[in-house]
Amino acid sequence: MRVAHRVADTDAEGPGRRFALWVQGCSLRCPGCCNPELFDAAGGEDVSVDALLAEIASTAGIEGISVLDGLPAEQADLAALCAGVRALGLTVMLYSGYTRAEIDARRPGLLASVDLLVDGRFDARQPDTRRWIGSTNQVLHFLSDAYRPDDPQFS
């Protein structure tokens, strides 16, 4: 995978304590994006899924990972990473500028290993005050029973 940044233990990128992984490369290039330095697919570093899984597994006390900008669904090995994280007993939160339908069309089966999905292109003209969501046109999808929409942390 092309990896731009990672933070082993944060509570800022999703529910609970999470391993946050920012991938490199985004073809959408939404105007007003807070991470334009991640647009270039040639940036960052190549890190194998096995190496990432070992790093995630060695991070004590986290409940899952959050995969963020560039555009995670453009990473060919994202499904393998998500499945590996779930096999570790952890949850997966995915942020994507692609919609759920676009992800299903581009990467069939990927969302089977995702618990939470924030989808839709960021629109700087529609700022959102919901936690973990950038613009009002984006949708938070609950794709497993790991989290519930009526949980106050999602308000």
Salt bridges, closest charged atoms under 4 A:
ASP9 OD2 - ARG17 NH2 2.37
GLU45 OE2 - ARG6 NH1 3.36
ASP46 OD2 - ARG2 NH1 2.99
GLU55 OE1 - ARG6 NE 2.93
GLU63 OE2 - ARG18 NH1 3.89
GLU102 OE1 - ARG121 NH1 2.77
ASP115 OD1 - ARG86 NH1 3.73
ASP119 OD1 - HIS141 NE2 3.09
ASP123 OD2 - ARG125 NH2 2.91
ASP128 OD2 - ARG130 NH2 2.47
ASP150 OD2 - ARG148 NH2 3.07
